């Protein structure tokens, strides 16, 4: 890329759009606004750049967004990489998701050799699987970065992970998910550094899981309780009950297209899984060393408080 140049997609996360104005204040930074649904138009702004780091994506649980998720995340990525080749880009880093490797298997942590072919019944995760295939087939050499659940300051939208932290801080989480699932959290700053390492040292057309710590939901609630002063949820909703709520919410969102999911069916199904991963490949090949997740949670809670999200 040109020194300081930043390509910004209008399909990117709103949190990034909010921070783009701050990036624009940095010396030598050039902001170029674009749209992944018209990615061919980005060939001209990319001319003179050597590298592309593609982080833009559409992430939503709303039924109305499922077709758009495929257009933006899959077709948009393929078109962007075609435009990058036209512009003479030498190398690209594409942000995927650890969801593409699926959950752990009978206690075995998921690795880059795993593929969640069913996409966890999630349009977003399915789109990320197809996005990876598009990146592997692209004529621009690409490295794939698979972050787990990033956490930290600046999550303005917020993302589903940030919303979980925010809801807990607001005292809105009254019950634990059914089952014994869990997730992997990683500091957002570590994810950013991993992208740079992937650009510098990653092998072409290889996947690298970027994660921090494997946690159960109970461990997460305990840490958040310490940080926010809110009590840990004491009771667990039976899976049948929460699944019924998920289906009811799905119907509500289909009938009311502008409705925002409250109990997303995709999230309910995912809550049973143990999304625990092995990041040894990124450690060995990229020099990836994650920082403590508790520190990232502390920064996230402090940011939400300082920006008025939490009273």
C-alpha positions, 0 to 999 in steps of 0.5 A: 500500500502507499505509505499511510493510505487506507481504503475504506469500504462503505460495507465495512463495520460501522465501528470502523466508519466511526474511527475512520475520521480519527485515522484521517487525522494521522499524518500521511493518511489518505482515506478513500471511500468505496463500496464492495458491491462496486469493487471494480471502481477500487482498482484505480484508487489501489494503483500505486499500492503494493499491498491490500489488507481486506477487513471489511464485512457485513455481519448481522443476525437479521434474516433480511440481511442474509442475501446481502451478507453473501453479496458483500462478503463473498462476491464483494471479496472476489471482485475486490481481489480481481480489482487488486490484480488489475491495480498491480497489488503484489500481496493481500491479507484477507480477514476471515473468521475462526468460525470457518474451522468450526467448534472443538471436536470431542475435546480436540481444539479446532485447527486450520486443518478443520472446515465447518462445512455447515457454516453453523447454520449462520449466513455470516459464517457460511459467507466466510467459508465461501469468502475463503474459497474466493481468496484461495482462487484469486490471482492475487497471492493472499494470506488468510487471517482467522480471528476468534472473538475480538474484544477491546476498546472502540467497538462502537456498533457493537459487534456481537462479542462487544454487545455481550460485554455491554449487555452484561455491564448494563445488567441485562444478562440474567441467565447462562446459555444452555449446554457447556459451550464456550468461546475464544476471546482475543484482544483487538490490538493483537488481531491488528498486529497479527494482520501485519505479521501475516502480511510480512511473514504469512505463507501464501494461501495459508490460514492462520487462527488468531486467538487469545484464551479459550473460555467457558461462558461461566469463566467469562461471566465470572471475569465480567462480574469482577470488572463491572460489579454486576452479578453472575447469572445464576440460572440456565435456560433449558435449550428447548425454551431458548430455541423456541424463543429463537424461532419466535424471534426469527418469525418476528424479524421476518414479519417486521423487516426492520426489526432487530433480532433479540434472541437470534436463532443463529446465536442460540444454535451456536451457544451449544458449541465449544468454539475453542481453538489451537493458535500454535500455527500462528505462534510458530509462523507469525510470531503471534503472542496474545496478551491477557484477555482480562486486560482486553475486557478491562479496556472494553468495559472502560471504553463503554463507560467513558463513552456513555454506553454504561451509566 
